[in-house]
Amino acid sequence: MEFHILAEPKHISRYVFVPGDHDRAKKIADHFDEARLVSDSRGYMVYTGNVDGIRMTVSSTGMGGPQVAIGVEELAHLGADTFVRVGSCGTMRDDVNCGDVIVPTGMFRGGATGHRYLPPPFPAVPHFQVLTALVEAAARLGLKVHTGVGYSGDAFYAYMPSELETKLREARTAALEMEADTLFIIGSFRGWRTGAIFASDGTSKEMKPAWGEKLFRQGEENEIRIAIEAMKSIALADAETPAAQG
C-alpha cells in the first residue's frame, strides 16, 4: 500500500478521474456500476467500478498542487496511467457563464509544485489524446464546451498583481483554478496521459454568485458525463491498439 491512498493495485483502474471535491467524486462514482469505496484516507476518497464493462476509478484530491501530485503519484504506483481532472473554475472570459464547461488546452503555471518536476518555461499542457477525447465526447453528447488556456494558482486568497491580472484578462484566460498545471506537468514528466475539464462557478465579473448555483450544478453534471464518455473512448482505443501509448 501507499502512504496516503490505502489501496492495493487490484483496487485501482488504469483510468482515473481526479476531482478535487469529495462530493464530486461520489457523484462520478454514482455513474459507475458496482461502485465500491476502496480507500478513504488523508483526504483521498477513492471509488472503483465499471462503466459499460470498462473498469474506472475516481479519487478526490482536495485542493492545490501538492495534494493532486501526491494522489496521482500514488495512484500510478498502483497501476493508473490515465488521469482526467473533473473540476470547477472561475473565468476571465465574458462569453463564459455560470455552468459553462471548459476544456483547457494548456495552463499558465502559477503554482509551485510543478517546478519541482520541470522548470517554469516547460509548458503545462494536456495529453493530446485526452484533450481531443474530451472535445469529441462533448460533441457526441450534444454539449457545448469552451476551449482555451487557463491559469492555475496555489494561493486562493492571495493578492494577484494587477499587471498580471490585466494581462490575463487581455488574453481572455478561460479558466482559473488550482490543480491542472501540476497534473499536466507531472503527466509530461512521468509519461502519463492527463487532461482536465471544468464547470465554471462564476463569470468574468462575479465569483461564485448565489444565483448561479443551479446553473453550476447542471454544468457539473455535464462535465461528469463528458469526462466519462471521453474515458470510455480512450479505453476502447487502447483495447484496439494496446501498444499505442505515449
C-alpha positions in Angstrom: 0.0 0.0 0.0 1.0 3.6 -0.4 1.5 6.1 2.4 -1.8 8.0 1.8 -4.0 6.1 -0.5 -4.7 2.8 1.4 -5.5 0.5 -1.5 -3.9 -2.3 -3.4 -3.2 -2.5 -7.1 -6.2 -4.8 -7.7 -8.4 -2.0 -6.4 -7.3 0.7 -8.9 -8.0 1.0 -12.6 -5.6 2.5 -15.1 -8.3 5.0 -15.9 -8.8 7.6 -13.1 -10.8 10.7 -12.6 -9.3 13.2 -10.1 -11.8 15.8 -8.9 -10.8 18.0 -6.0 -14.2 17.8 -4.3 -15.1 14.7 -2.3 -18.8 15.2 -3.1 -17.9 15.3 -6.8 -16.0 12.1 -6.5 -19.2 10.4 -5.1 -21.2 11.9 -8.0 -18.8 10.4 -10.5 -18.9 7.1 -8.7 -22.7 7.2 -8.9 -22.3 6.8 -12.7 -20.4 3.5 -12.2 -21.9 0.1 -12.0 -20.9 -1.8 -8.8 -19.1 1.2 -7.4 -17.1 0.4 -4.3 -15.3 2.6 -1.9 -11.7 1.3 -1.8 -10.0 3.9 0.3 -10.9 7.0 2.4 -7.7 8.2 4.0 -5.8 11.5 4.3 -8.2 13.4 2.1 -8.3 10.9 -0.8 -11.8 9.3 -1.3 -11.3 6.5 -3.9 -14.1 4.5 -5.6 -13.7 1.9 -8.3 -16.5 0.5 -10.5 -17.4 -0.2 -14.1 -18.9 1.8 -17.0 -20.2 -0.4 -19.9 -17.8 -3.1 -18.8 -14.8 -0.7 -18.5 -13.1 -0.6 -15.1 -12.7 3.0 -13.9 -11.6 4.7 -10.7 -12.3 8.1 -9.2 -10.2 9.7 -6.4 -10.8 13.1 -4.8 -7.6 15.0 -4.2 -8.6 18.1 -2.2 -7.3 21.5 -3.2 -4.0 22.5 -4.6 -0.9 21.2 -6.4 0.7 19.2 -3.6 -2.4 17.2 -2.9 -3.0 16.3 -6.6 0.7 15.5 -7.0 0.7 13.0 -4.1 -2.5 11.5 -5.3 -1.6 10.8 -8.9 1.9 9.6 -7.9 0.4 7.0 -5.6 -2.4 6.0 -7.9 0.2 5.5 -10.7 2.2 3.3 -8.3 -1.0 1.2 -8.0 -1.4 0.9 -11.8 -3.1 4.1 -13.1 -1.7 5.9 -16.2 -4.6 8.0 -17.5 -6.0 10.9 -15.4 -8.8 13.4 -16.0 -9.3 16.2 -13.6 -13.0 17.0 -13.3 -13.1 20.3 -11.5 -14.6 23.8 -11.1 -13.1 27.1 -12.1 -13.5 30.8 -12.4 -13.1 32.6 -15.7 -11.9 35.9 -17.2 -13.8 35.5 -20.4 -17.0 37.4 -21.0 -18.5 34.6 -23.1 -18.3 32.1 -20.3 -21.2 31.9 -17.9 -22.0 30.0 -14.7 -22.4 26.4 -15.5 -20.5 26.5 -18.8 -18.0 23.8 -19.4 -14.3 24.4 -20.3 -11.7 22.0 -21.6 -8.3 23.6 -21.2 -5.7 23.4 -24.0 -3.0 24.4 -21.6 -2.4 26.2 -18.2 -0.4 29.2 -17.1 1.9 27.8 -14.4 1.0 30.0 -11.4 1.5 27.2 -8.8 4.8 26.0 -7.4 4.6 22.2 -7.1 5.2 21.5 -10.8 8.5 23.4 -10.6 10.0 20.5 -8.6 9.4 18.3 -11.6 10.1 20.6 -14.6 11.4 24.2 -14.9 8.8 27.1 -15.3 9.4 27.6 -19.1 8.2 24.0 -19.7 4.5 24.3 -20.9 1.7 22.7 -18.8 -0.4 21.0 -21.5 -2.7 18.0 -21.5 -2.0 14.8 -23.4 -3.3 15.3 -26.9 -5.3 12.1 -26.9 -7.1 13.1 -23.7 -7.7 16.6 -24.9 -9.3 15.5 -28.2 -11.3 12.7 -26.5 -12.9 15.3 -24.2 -13.8 17.7 -27.0 -15.1 14.9 -29.2 -17.1 13.4 -26.3 -18.9 16.7 -25.7 -19.8 16.9 -29.4 -21.2 13.3 -29.4 -23.3 14.2 -26.3 -24.5 17.4 -27.9 -23.0 19.5 -25.0 -21.2 22.8 -25.6 -17.7 23.3 -24.3 -15.3 26.2 -24.4 -11.6 25.6 -25.1 -8.6 27.8 -24.2 -5.7 28.4 -22.0 -6.3 28.6 -18.2 -4.5 29.8 -15.1 -3.5 27.6 -12.1 -2.5 29.2 -8.8 -1.8 27.8 -5.4 -2.9 30.7 -3.1 -6.7 31.1 -3.3 -6.8 34.2 -1.1 -3.6 35.8 -2.1 -3.5 39.1 -4.0 -2.8 38.8 -7.7 -0.6 41.6 -9.0 -2.7 44.0 -11.0 -0.4 43.8 -14.0 -0.7 40.0 -14.2 -4.5 40.2 -13.8 -4.7 42.8 -16.6 -2.6 40.6 -18.9 -4.7 37.5 -18.1 -7.9 39.4 -18.9 -6.4 40.7 -22.1 -5.5 37.1 -23.1 -9.1 36.0 -22.4 -8.0 33.4 -19.9 -10.6 30.7 -20.0 -10.3 29.2 -16.5 -8.9 30.0 -13.1 -8.2 27.0 -10.8 -5.6 25.4 -8.6 -4.5 21.9 -9.8 -4.4 21.3 -13.6 -0.9 22.8 -14.1 0.5 20.3 -11.6 -1.4 17.4 -13.2 -0.2 18.3 -16.7 3.4 18.8 -15.7 3.6 15.5 -13.8 2.0 13.7 -16.7 4.6 15.1 -19.1 7.4 14.2 -16.7 6.2 10.7 -15.9 4.8 9.8 -19.3 1.2 9.6 -18.1 -1.9 10.7 -20.1 -3.6 13.7 -18.5 -6.5 16.1 -19.2 -8.9 18.3 -17.5 -12.5 19.6 -17.7 -14.1 22.3 -15.6 -17.5 23.7 -14.8 -17.5 27.4 -14.3 -18.9 28.5 -10.9 -18.7 32.2 -11.8 -18.4 34.8 -14.5 -15.7 37.3 -15.5 -17.4 39.8 -13.3 -18.6 37.8 -10.3 -17.2 34.8 -8.5 -19.5 32.1 -7.1 -22.8 34.1 -7.3 -25.7 32.7 -5.3 -27.9 33.0 -8.4 -25.6 30.7 -10.3 -25.7 27.7 -8.0 -28.3 25.8 -10.0 -26.5 26.5 -13.3 -23.2 25.4 -11.8 -24.7 22.1 -10.7 -26.0 21.4 -14.2 -22.6 22.2 -15.6 -21.0 19.8 -13.0 -23.3 17.0 -14.2 -22.5 17.9 -17.9 -18.7 17.8 -17.2 -19.0 14.4 -15.5 -20.9 13.0 -18.4 -18.4 14.3 -20.9 -15.4 13.0 -18.8 -16.9 9.5 -18.6 -17.7 9.4 -22.3 -14.2 10.6 -23.1 -12.6 8.0 -20.8 -14.7 5.2 -22.5 -13.4 6.2 -25.9 -9.8 6.2 -24.6 -10.2 2.8 -23.1 -11.8 1.4 -26.3 -8.9 2.8 -28.4 -6.5 1.1 -26.0 -8.3 -2.2 -26.5 -8.0 -1.9 -30.2 -4.3 -0.8 -30.2 -2.8 -1.8 -26.8 0.7 -0.9 -27.9 -0.2 2.7 -28.8 0.8 4.6 -25.8 2.6 7.9 -25.0 
